[in-house]
Amino acid sequence: MNVLRSLLFYIAFYGGTLPYLTAALLALVFAPGRIFAIATAWSRYHRFCLRHCAGIRVRETGQRPGGPVVYAFKHESFFEAIDLPVSLHLPVVFAKEELFSIPGWGRAAHAYGAIPLARKDGAKALRRMLSDARRYTEGGRPLVIFPEGTRVPHGQIAPLKSGFAGLYKLLRLPVVPVAVDSGPCYHRRWKRPGTITIHFGEPIEPGLPREEIEARVRDAINVLNEKGGPA
């Protein structure tokens, strides 16, 4: 049954993604302001396919604060990235630079507000990222980063990349750690029915030493690894 559910999900979601991508590329030319509505609709369609094809529900716990903040997401599968436009309001995500070379997707991501995370360009890349980030936060949009830098299997705890602490220090914004337990249901070829929880932790104030901010974020984004997780 899981195989049949998964095949139905892949056909429905990835087949349905092409019209959304086409609409996004047309919007870039004729109606740039529509890119946000298209991205949100695509993300909602993903949740629809998860629930009705794969038998996966999504629940959110905790509170999302208002104003510019940095959301630090646990990263267990592609679910987190696809779900961002619906789980947050107009998020600006730091994404791997190589993703922007994907035909079509790269242009749409730039227009939506993603920031290339260029790890090899040193100080020059950091200044560019900070400039872009501050421009977006001045407009009230939240920032999103995956501080582990890559997908981590459920139940495992990975060290945070050094770039996270650097951005935290320079941006001087509160950090909201977000725990996600998508791995058991989503991060596999054949999806499993169940519930994915997105838990928004308590905001962490700016200005903490590197060791403290890293420890607090690491603990908070892994809270769903524990049996039961938060209520």
C-alpha positions as CSV (number, residue, x, y, z in Angstrom):
1,M,0.0,0.0,0.0
2,N,2.8,2.4,0.8
3,V,4.3,1.8,-2.6
4,L,1.0,2.6,-4.3
5,R,0.4,5.7,-2.2
6,S,3.9,6.9,-3.0
7,L,3.6,6.4,-6.7
8,L,0.3,8.3,-6.6
9,F,2.0,11.1,-4.7
10,Y,4.9,11.4,-7.1
11,I,2.6,11.4,-10.1
12,A,0.3,14.0,-8.6
13,F,2.8,16.3,-7.1
14,Y,5.7,16.3,-9.6
15,G,3.2,16.2,-12.5
16,G,1.4,19.1,-11.0
17,T,4.6,21.1,-10.3
18,L,5.2,21.8,-14.0
19,P,2.1,24.0,-14.4
20,Y,3.1,26.0,-11.3
21,L,6.7,26.4,-12.6
22,T,5.3,27.5,-16.0
23,A,3.0,30.0,-14.3
24,A,5.9,31.3,-12.2
25,L,8.1,31.9,-15.3
26,L,5.3,33.6,-17.1
27,A,4.7,35.8,-14.0
28,L,8.3,36.9,-14.1
29,V,7.7,38.4,-17.5
30,F,4.1,39.7,-17.3
31,A,3.1,40.0,-13.6
32,P,6.1,39.7,-11.2
33,G,3.9,40.4,-8.2
34,R,2.1,37.1,-8.7
35,I,5.2,35.0,-8.0
36,F,4.3,35.0,-4.2
37,A,0.8,33.7,-4.7
38,I,2.0,31.0,-7.1
39,A,4.7,29.8,-4.7
40,T,2.2,29.7,-1.8
41,A,-0.3,27.8,-4.0
42,W,2.3,25.3,-5.0
43,S,3.3,24.7,-1.4
44,R,-0.4,24.2,-0.4
45,Y,-0.8,21.8,-3.3
46,H,2.2,19.8,-1.9
47,R,0.3,19.5,1.4
48,F,-2.8,18.4,-0.4
49,C,-0.9,15.7,-2.3
50,L,0.7,14.5,1.0
51,R,-2.6,14.2,2.8
52,H,-4.7,12.7,0.0
53,C,-2.1,10.6,-1.8
54,A,0.5,9.6,0.8
55,G,-1.6,9.7,3.9
56,I,0.7,12.3,5.6
57,R,-0.8,15.1,7.7
58,V,1.0,18.2,8.9
59,R,0.5,19.8,12.3
60,E,2.1,23.0,13.7
61,T,2.8,23.7,17.3
62,G,4.3,26.6,19.2
63,Q,4.0,30.3,18.3
64,R,5.4,32.3,15.3
65,P,6.5,35.8,16.5
66,G,5.8,38.8,14.4
67,G,8.4,41.0,12.8
68,P,11.8,40.2,11.3
69,V,13.4,37.1,12.8
70,V,15.7,34.3,11.7
71,Y,14.0,30.9,11.6
72,A,16.5,28.1,12.1
73,F,14.9,24.9,10.7
74,K,15.8,21.3,11.4
75,H,16.4,19.6,8.0
76,E,15.4,16.0,7.7
77,S,14.0,15.9,4.1
78,F,12.9,18.0,1.1
79,F,9.6,18.5,2.9
80,E,10.9,21.5,4.9
81,A,12.0,23.5,1.9
82,I,8.9,22.8,-0.2
83,D,6.6,23.6,2.8
84,L,8.2,27.0,3.7
85,P,5.8,29.2,1.6
86,V,2.8,27.8,3.5
87,S,4.3,27.3,7.0
88,L,5.6,30.9,7.0
89,H,4.6,34.2,5.5
90,L,6.8,35.2,2.6
91,P,10.0,33.6,4.0
92,V,13.4,34.5,2.5
93,V,15.6,31.4,2.6
94,F,19.3,31.0,2.5
95,A,19.8,28.2,-0.1
96,K,22.8,26.4,-1.6
97,E,24.2,28.4,-4.5
98,E,24.1,25.5,-6.9
99,L,20.4,25.2,-6.7
100,F,20.1,28.6,-8.5
101,S,21.6,27.0,-11.6
102,I,18.5,24.8,-12.1
103,P,16.8,26.0,-15.2
104,G,13.6,27.9,-14.4
105,W,13.8,27.2,-10.7
106,G,16.7,29.5,-10.2
107,R,15.0,32.5,-11.8
108,A,11.8,31.9,-9.9
109,A,13.7,31.6,-6.5
110,H,15.6,34.8,-7.1
111,A,12.3,36.6,-7.8
112,Y,10.6,35.1,-4.8
113,G,13.4,36.2,-2.5
114,A,15.9,33.3,-1.9
115,I,19.5,34.2,-1.1
116,P,22.3,32.2,-2.6
117,L,24.5,30.7,0.2
118,A,28.0,30.9,-1.4
119,R,30.4,29.2,1.0
120,K,33.5,29.4,-1.2
121,D,33.6,33.2,-1.9
122,G,34.5,34.3,1.6
123,A,34.0,37.8,2.8
124,K,32.7,39.1,-0.5
125,A,29.8,36.5,-0.5
126,L,29.1,37.3,3.2
127,R,28.7,41.0,2.5
128,R,26.4,40.3,-0.4
129,M,24.3,37.9,1.7
130,L,24.0,40.4,4.5
131,S,23.0,43.2,2.2
132,D,20.3,41.1,0.6
133,A,19.1,39.9,4.0
134,R,18.9,43.4,5.5
135,R,16.9,44.6,2.5
136,Y,14.3,41.9,3.0
137,T,14.1,42.3,6.8
138,E,13.5,46.0,6.3
139,G,10.4,45.0,4.4
140,G,9.3,42.9,7.3
141,R,10.0,39.5,5.8
142,P,11.5,36.7,8.0
143,L,14.7,34.9,7.1
144,V,15.1,31.1,7.1
145,I,18.3,29.1,7.4
146,F,19.1,25.4,7.8
147,P,21.9,25.6,10.3
148,E,23.0,22.0,9.9
149,G,23.8,22.7,6.2
150,T,22.3,19.5,4.9
151,R,19.7,16.9,5.6
152,V,20.2,14.9,8.8
153,P,18.5,11.5,9.4
154,H,15.8,11.6,12.1
155,G,17.1,10.9,15.5
156,Q,20.7,12.1,14.7
157,I,22.2,15.3,16.0
158,A,24.6,17.1,13.7
159,P,26.9,20.1,14.5
160,L,25.8,23.4,13.1
161,K,27.8,25.0,10.3
162,S,30.0,27.9,11.3
163,G,28.2,30.3,9.0
164,F,25.1,30.2,11.1
165,A,26.9,31.8,14.1
166,G,28.4,34.4,11.8
167,L,25.1,35.4,10.3
168,Y,23.5,35.5,13.8
169,K,26.2,37.8,15.1
170,L,26.0,40.2,12.1
171,L,22.2,40.3,11.5
172,R,21.5,41.0,15.2
173,L,18.0,39.4,15.0
174,P,16.2,37.0,17.3
175,V,16.4,33.4,16.2
176,V,13.4,31.1,16.3
177,P,14.4,27.4,16.3
178,V,12.1,25.1,14.4
179,A,12.0,21.4,15.1
180,V,10.6,19.1,12.3
181,D,10.2,15.3,12.3
182,S,9.6,14.7,8.6
183,G,12.2,12.0,8.2
184,P,10.2,8.9,9.3
185,C,7.3,9.7,6.9
186,Y,8.9,11.7,4.0
187,H,12.6,11.0,3.7
188,R,12.4,7.7,1.9
189,R,11.5,6.4,-1.6
190,W,8.2,4.9,-0.4
191,K,6.5,7.4,1.9
192,R,4.8,6.3,5.1
193,P,1.5,7.5,6.4
194,G,1.6,9.5,9.6
195,T,1.9,13.1,10.9
196,I,4.8,15.5,10.4
197,T,5.1,18.0,13.2
198,I,6.5,21.5,12.8
199,H,7.3,22.9,16.2
200,F,8.2,26.6,16.6
201,G,10.4,27.1,19.7
202,E,10.8,30.1,21.9
203,P,12.7,33.1,20.3
204,I,16.3,33.4,21.3
205,E,17.6,37.0,21.7
206,P,20.5,38.4,19.7
207,G,23.9,39.0,21.1
208,L,24.7,35.7,22.7
209,P,28.2,34.1,22.5
210,R,28.7,31.6,19.7
211,E,28.9,28.6,22.0
212,E,25.6,29.5,23.7
213,I,23.6,30.3,20.6
214,E,24.7,27.1,18.8
215,A,24.0,24.9,21.9
216,R,20.5,26.4,22.4
217,V,19.5,26.2,18.7
218,R,20.9,22.6,18.4
219,D,18.9,21.5,21.4
220,A,15.7,23.2,20.3
221,I,15.7,22.0,16.7
222,N,16.2,18.4,17.9
223,V,13.4,18.4,20.5
224,L,11.2,16.1,18.3
225,N,13.9,13.4,18.4
226,E,12.8,12.7,21.9
227,K,9.9,10.4,22.4
228,G,6.7,12.3,22.4
229,G,8.3,15.7,21.7
230,P,6.6,18.9,22.8
231,A,2.9,18.9,23.6
